[in-house]
Amino acid sequence: MPAKSKAQQKAAGAALAAKRGDIKKSELKGASKDMEKSMSEGELKEMASTKRKGKPEHVSKSD
């Protein structure tokens, strides 16, 4: 599933880095912490690699 916003893409990238051991899991906050726990490495990789051009910075929760 591709990221819907730049913020979601950044959070997925941080979660992926923690899952791979590049950063400590304790450094994660908010959405990235939840993503790391609930998504597989493949799902995170797909979301983190989404093209950012044309994406809004944030998407409302109702979307």
Protein Blocks (a to p, Z undefined) as FASTA:
>chain_A
ZZfbfklmmmmmmmmmmmnopacfklpghjlmmmmmmpcfklmmmmmmpcfehpafbdcf
kZZ
